[in-house]
């Protein structure tokens, strides 16, 4: 059985406690109070409750840590070199519509580097967790990225820009470039789980533009600790700054990256 550090245990405990309320609320999704904070970007009372619970639990266990949260933003800690990054509900639109594909995610950023991450999918009861240099796991099973070597065998995941977001032309160009060359492309609406699935070998690769730090922090470390590669669209490994992600195994990362670049160059050439 994989051994978890005290920090991972703290994060898992907080996520598991928060998930109980989230599962209950998902069962009563039609009765949830829903408000809008922007075009196609919904926030539920469940979202806020989970974030508050995570903040309370984690700040009690690690009172000197700072926080970066989707809803509350940044909260400074006594230590400036370490903080939790929290997404209380990645896949909010799925949640509101009764689609059981969403997750709670918590990561630790230390001196600008992600060093630990937890992703929990409450409906499937799949707990993904990782620490830098210690590997990636789902529950107690060690994860490895897929071993596929050819793009025409690859199943990829991506995100589609929704209403109110830029990037529709770029996405169409990417689909025209990539779709004819791969076995399939999926859009399930939760980037943190897309990355977890790459780490688990379920997807062979993932790309998406304009993501937030809380969408990708834990998942990026999962993929890397599972033997995969993650860069932004310019080849940098500091994807939290740009929010642009290309993730895949060592055989498919380079060809996927080239496809994304070609698609984007095609727009500037017009």
ZINOR-V529663 format. One record per residue. N is the residue number from 1. RES is the residue in three letters. SS is DSSP state (~ for helix, > for strand, _ for the rest). PSI is psi in radians with two decimals (none if undefined). D_CENTER is the distance of its C-alpha to the mean C-alpha in Angstrom with 1 decimal. Layout:
N|RES|SS|PSI|D_CENTER, N|RES|SS|PSI|D_CENTER
//
This chain:
1|UNK|_|2.37|25.1, 2|UNK|_|2.43|22.4, 3|UNK|_|2.25|23.2, 4|UNK|_|2.50|20.8, 5|UNK|_|2.87|21.6, 6|UNK|~|-0.65|22.7, 7|UNK|~|-0.80|19.6, 8|UNK|~|-0.70|17.3, 9|UNK|~|-0.70|19.8, 10|UNK|~|-0.78|19.7, 11|UNK|~|-0.76|16.0, 12|UNK|~|-0.75|16.3, 13|UNK|~|-0.78|19.4, 14|UNK|~|-0.76|17.9, 15|UNK|~|-0.73|14.9, 16|UNK|~|-0.71|17.6, 17|UNK|~|-0.76|20.0, 18|UNK|~|-0.55|17.7, 19|UNK|~|-0.45|16.8, 20|UNK|~|-0.78|20.5, 21|UNK|~|-0.63|20.9, 22|UNK|~|-0.72|17.9, 23|UNK|~|-0.72|19.4, 24|UNK|~|-0.78|22.8, 25|UNK|~|-0.60|21.7, 26|UNK|~|-0.61|20.0, 27|UNK|~|-0.30|23.5, 28|UNK|_|0.60|25.1, 29|UNK|~|-0.56|22.7, 30|UNK|~|-0.38|25.8, 31|UNK|~|-0.04|27.2, 32|UNK|_|2.54|24.3, 33|UNK|_|2.21|25.2, 34|UNK|>|2.36|23.0, 35|UNK|>|2.86|23.2, 36|UNK|>|2.49|22.0, 37|UNK|_|0.09|20.7, 38|UNK|_|2.98|20.7, 39|UNK|_|2.17|21.0, 40|UNK|_|0.40|18.8, 41|UNK|_|1.55|16.6, 42|UNK|>|2.57|17.7, 43|UNK|>|2.27|17.6, 44|UNK|>|2.86|19.2, 45|UNK|~|-0.55|21.2, 46|UNK|~|-0.76|19.0, 47|UNK|~|-0.87|16.0, 48|UNK|~|-0.69|18.5, 49|UNK|~|-0.73|20.0, 50|UNK|~|-0.76|16.9, 51|UNK|~|-0.74|16.1, 52|UNK|~|-0.74|19.7, 53|UNK|~|-0.77|19.9, 54|UNK|~|-0.76|17.1, 55|UNK|~|-0.80|18.8, 56|UNK|~|-0.81|22.2, 57|UNK|~|-0.82|21.3, 58|UNK|~|-0.65|19.6, 59|UNK|~|-0.51|22.1, 60|UNK|~|-0.72|24.9, 61|UNK|~|-0.60|23.8, 62|UNK|_|1.33|23.0, 63|UNK|_|-0.28|25.1, 64|UNK|_|-0.09|25.1, 65|UNK|_|2.57|21.3, 66|UNK|>|-3.13|20.0, 67|UNK|>|2.54|17.1, 68|UNK|>|2.04|14.7, 69|UNK|>|2.63|13.7, 70|UNK|_|-0.76|12.6, 71|UNK|_|-0.83|16.1, 72|UNK|_|-0.20|18.5, 73|UNK|>|-2.52|17.3, 74|UNK|>|2.35|18.6, 75|UNK|>|2.06|20.9, 76|UNK|_|2.52|22.9, 77|UNK|_|3.06|23.8, 78|UNK|_|-0.64|26.9, 79|UNK|_|2.25|25.2, 80|UNK|_|-0.13|23.9, 81|UNK|_|0.00|22.3, 82|UNK|>|2.46|19.6, 83|UNK|>|2.74|17.2, 84|UNK|>|2.47|14.4, 85|UNK|>|2.14|11.3, 86|UNK|>|2.29|10.6, 87|UNK|>|1.88|8.8, 88|UNK|>|-0.38|11.5, 89|UNK|>|1.59|10.5, 90|UNK|>|2.08|7.5, 91|UNK|_|0.61|9.8, 92|UNK|~|-0.73|12.8, 93|UNK|~|-0.70|14.9, 94|UNK|~|-0.84|14.6, 95|UNK|~|-0.86|15.7, 96|UNK|~|-0.59|18.5, 97|UNK|_|0.14|19.8, 98|UNK|_|0.33|19.9, 99|UNK|_|2.09|17.3, 100|UNK|_|0.89|16.1, 101|UNK|_|1.58|12.5, 102|UNK|_|2.93|10.2, 103|UNK|>|2.76|8.8, 104|UNK|>|2.39|9.4, 105|UNK|>|2.40|7.5, 106|UNK|>|2.31|9.7, 107|UNK|>|2.82|10.1, 108|UNK|>|2.19|13.5, 109|UNK|>|2.15|14.5, 110|UNK|>|2.05|18.1, 111|UNK|_|0.74|20.3, 112|UNK|_|0.06|17.5, 113|UNK|>|2.38|15.8, 114|UNK|>|2.18|12.8, 115|UNK|>|-0.20|14.8, 116|UNK|>|2.66|13.2, 117|UNK|>|2.56|10.1, 118|UNK|>|2.31|10.0, 119|UNK|>|2.21|8.0, 120|UNK|>|2.19|10.7, 121|UNK|>|1.80|11.5, 122|UNK|_|-0.58|14.9, 123|UNK|_|-0.67|16.7, 124|UNK|_|-0.15|16.4, 125|UNK|_|0.75|16.6, 126|UNK|>|2.08|14.2, 127|UNK|>|1.95|13.2, 128|UNK|>|2.34|11.0, 129|UNK|>|2.71|12.1, 130|UNK|>|2.68|13.1, 131|UNK|>|2.56|15.4, 132|UNK|_|2.21|16.5, 133|UNK|_|0.00|19.4, 134|UNK|_|0.04|19.2, 135|UNK|_|3.10|17.2, 136|UNK|>|2.52|14.3, 137|UNK|>|2.63|15.1, 138|UNK|>|2.04|14.6, 139|UNK|_|-1.96|17.2, 140|UNK|_|0.24|20.0, 141|UNK|>|2.24|19.5, 142|UNK|>|2.39|18.7, 143|UNK|_|2.56|16.1, 144|UNK|_|2.48|17.0, 145|UNK|_|2.87|15.7, 146|UNK|_|2.83|18.2, 147|UNK|_|0.20|21.6, 148|UNK|_|2.51|22.2, 149|UNK|_|-0.25|24.1, 150|UNK|_|2.39|24.8, 151|UNK|~|-0.52|22.9, 152|UNK|~|-0.15|25.1, 153|UNK|~|-0.08|23.8, 154|UNK|_|2.43|20.1, 155|UNK|>|2.09|17.7, 156|UNK|>|2.82|14.9, 157|UNK|>|2.68|12.0, 158|UNK|>|3.14|11.5, 159|UNK|_|2.62|11.3, 160|UNK|_|2.23|14.7, 161|UNK|_|2.24|15.8, 162|UNK|_|3.11|17.1, 163|UNK|_|2.32|20.3, 164|UNK|_|-0.08|20.8, 165|UNK|_|2.59|18.4, 166|UNK|_|3.00|19.8, 167|UNK|_|0.15|19.1, 168|UNK|~|-0.73|20.8, 169|UNK|~|-0.72|23.3, 170|UNK|~|-0.71|20.9, 171|UNK|~|-0.77|18.9, 172|UNK|~|-0.73|22.3, 173|UNK|~|-0.70|23.4, 174|UNK|~|-0.75|20.4, 175|UNK|~|-0.71|21.0, 176|UNK|~|-0.59|24.7, 177|UNK|~|-0.77|24.2, 178|UNK|~|-0.74|21.7, 179|UNK|~|-0.72|22.4, 180|UNK|~|-0.17|26.0, 181|UNK|~|0.02|25.1, 182|UNK|_|2.94|22.5, 183|UNK|_|-0.51|22.8, 184|UNK|>|2.79|20.3, 185|UNK|>|2.34|17.3, 186|UNK|>|2.58|15.1, 187|UNK|_|1.76|13.2, 188|UNK|_|-0.12|11.9, 189|UNK|_|0.40|10.2, 190|UNK|_|1.69|6.8, 191|UNK|~|-0.62|4.3, 192|UNK|~|-0.64|1.8, 193|UNK|~|-0.57|5.6, 194|UNK|~|-0.81|6.6, 195|UNK|~|-0.70|5.7, 196|UNK|~|-0.67|7.2, 197|UNK|~|-0.56|9.9, 198|UNK|~|-0.78|10.7, 199|UNK|~|-0.62|11.3, 200|UNK|_|-0.05|13.4, 201|UNK|_|0.13|15.3, 202|UNK|_|-0.76|14.8, 203|UNK|_|2.60|13.7, 204|UNK|_|-0.31|15.5, 205|UNK|>|2.91|13.3, 206|UNK|>|2.47|10.8, 207|UNK|>|2.58|11.4, 208|UNK|>|2.63|10.8, 209|UNK|_|2.67|12.5, 210|UNK|_|0.55|12.4, 211|UNK|_|2.79|8.9, 212|UNK|_|2.83|9.1, 213|UNK|~|-0.71|8.6, 214|UNK|~|-0.32|7.1, 215|UNK|~|-0.48|4.2, 216|UNK|~|-0.25|3.8, 217|UNK|~|-0.96|6.5, 218|UNK|~|-0.69|6.3, 219|UNK|~|-0.65|4.8, 220|UNK|~|-0.78|7.4, 221|UNK|~|-0.67|9.9, 222|UNK|~|-0.85|9.6, 223|UNK|~|-0.81|10.4, 224|UNK|~|-0.72|13.1, 225|UNK|~|-0.30|14.5, 226|UNK|_|0.10|14.8, 227|UNK|_|0.17|16.9, 228|UNK|_|3.11|14.8, 229|UNK|>|2.46|14.8, 230|UNK|>|2.18|12.4, 231|UNK|>|2.99|14.2, 232|UNK|_|-3.03|14.4, 233|UNK|_|-0.18|17.0, 234|UNK|_|0.10|19.7, 235|UNK|_|-0.02|19.1, 236|UNK|_|2.56|18.0, 237|UNK|_|-0.15|15.6, 238|UNK|_|1.19|14.9, 239|UNK|~|-0.34|12.0, 240|UNK|~|-0.47|11.1, 241|UNK|~|-0.71|14.6, 242|UNK|~|-0.54|14.4, 243|UNK|_|0.13|10.9, 244|UNK|_|2.25|12.1, 245|UNK|>|2.31|10.4, 246|UNK|>|2.06|12.5, 247|UNK|>|2.38|11.5, 248|UNK|>|3.11|14.1, 249|UNK|_|3.10|16.8, 250|UNK|_|-0.34|19.8, 251|UNK|_|-0.58|21.9, 252|UNK|_|-0.21|19.7, 253|UNK|~|-0.84|17.8, 254|UNK|~|-0.83|20.9, 255|UNK|~|-0.64|22.1, 256|UNK|~|-0.74|18.8, 257|UNK|~|-0.74|18.8, 258|UNK|~|-0.68|22.4, 259|UNK|~|-0.77|21.9, 260|UNK|~|-0.75|19.5, 261|UNK|~|-0.77|22.0, 262|UNK|~|-0.73|24.9, 263|UNK|~|-0.72|23.5, 264|UNK|~|-0.59|23.1, 265|UNK|~|-0.57|26.5, 266|UNK|~|-0.52|28.1, 267|UNK|~|-0.72|27.5, 268|UNK|~|-0.40|29.1, 269|UNK|_|-0.27|32.0, 270|UNK|_|none|33.0
//
